[in-house]
Amino acid sequence: MATTTVNVRMDENLKKDFESLCNELGLNMSTAMNIFAKMAVRKQGIPFELSLRIPNRETIEAIEESERLLNDPNAKTYSTINEMMADLNA
């Protein structure tokens, strides 16, 4: 299949942000644009959203709490689910 070059004009800061996002998603900008073009043609519209899963404040706090508990030598631990359930039901 023959390829062609497409030039896209965009704001310099937008290009930097887009390139950074592509890198975080494991893509280069050319691959991201090709994915977009193929899916847009297939769906005959804007077909999808690529986004990073950025946790909200509640999720960040839950992660921090679990990390703190993992590193706390005084945190209560259980050997079995039954042991934990017995303690919860006590």
C-alpha positions as CSV (number, residue, x, y, z in Angstrom):
1,M,0.0,0.0,0.0
2,A,1.4,3.4,-1.0
3,T,1.7,6.0,1.7
4,T,1.5,9.8,1.5
5,T,2.6,12.6,3.7
6,V,0.0,14.8,5.4
7,N,0.9,18.1,7.0
8,V,-1.2,19.3,9.8
9,R,-1.0,22.8,11.2
10,M,-1.6,23.1,14.9
11,D,-0.6,25.3,17.8
12,E,2.9,24.6,19.0
13,N,1.8,24.0,22.6
14,L,-1.0,21.7,21.4
15,K,1.6,19.7,19.4
16,K,3.8,19.3,22.4
17,D,0.9,18.2,24.6
18,F,-0.3,15.8,21.9
19,E,3.1,14.3,21.4
20,S,3.5,13.8,25.2
21,L,0.1,12.1,25.4
22,C,0.9,9.8,22.5
23,N,4.2,8.9,24.2
24,E,2.3,8.0,27.4
25,L,-0.1,5.9,25.4
26,G,2.9,4.1,23.7
27,L,2.3,5.7,20.3
28,N,4.0,8.1,18.0
29,M,2.0,11.0,16.5
30,S,1.9,9.4,13.1
31,T,0.5,6.1,14.4
32,A,-2.1,8.0,16.5
33,M,-3.2,10.0,13.5
34,N,-3.5,6.8,11.3
35,I,-5.6,5.1,14.0
36,F,-7.9,8.1,14.2
37,A,-8.2,8.3,10.4
38,K,-9.0,4.6,9.9
39,M,-11.6,4.6,12.7
40,A,-13.2,7.8,11.6
41,V,-13.6,6.4,8.0
42,R,-14.9,3.1,9.4
43,K,-17.4,4.8,11.8
44,Q,-18.1,7.8,9.5
45,G,-17.6,10.1,12.4
46,I,-15.4,10.8,15.4
47,P,-15.2,7.2,16.6
48,F,-13.5,7.0,20.0
49,E,-11.8,8.7,22.9
50,L,-8.2,7.9,23.9
51,S,-7.6,9.0,27.4
52,L,-5.4,8.5,30.4
53,R,-7.1,7.1,33.4
54,I,-6.4,9.8,36.0
55,P,-7.7,8.8,39.4
56,N,-10.0,11.3,41.2
57,R,-9.3,12.5,44.7
58,E,-11.2,9.7,46.4
59,T,-9.3,7.0,44.5
60,I,-5.9,8.7,45.2
61,E,-6.8,8.8,48.9
62,A,-7.8,5.1,48.9
63,I,-4.5,4.2,47.2
64,E,-2.5,6.2,49.7
65,E,-4.4,4.5,52.6
66,S,-3.7,1.1,51.2
67,E,0.0,1.9,50.8
68,R,0.2,3.2,54.3
69,L,-1.4,0.1,55.7
70,L,0.9,-2.2,53.7
71,N,3.9,-0.4,55.3
72,D,2.4,-0.3,58.8
73,P,3.9,-3.1,60.9
74,N,1.0,-2.6,63.4
75,A,-1.8,-3.0,60.9
76,K,-4.0,-6.0,61.5
77,T,-3.5,-8.9,59.1
78,Y,-5.4,-12.1,58.5
79,S,-4.3,-15.5,57.3
80,T,-7.6,-16.5,55.8
81,I,-10.8,-15.0,54.6
82,N,-12.7,-16.9,57.3
83,E,-10.5,-15.3,60.0
84,M,-11.2,-11.8,58.5
85,M,-15.0,-12.4,58.3
86,A,-15.1,-13.7,61.9
87,D,-13.4,-10.5,63.0
88,L,-15.7,-8.3,61.0
89,N,-18.8,-10.1,62.3
90,A,-17.6,-9.9,66.0
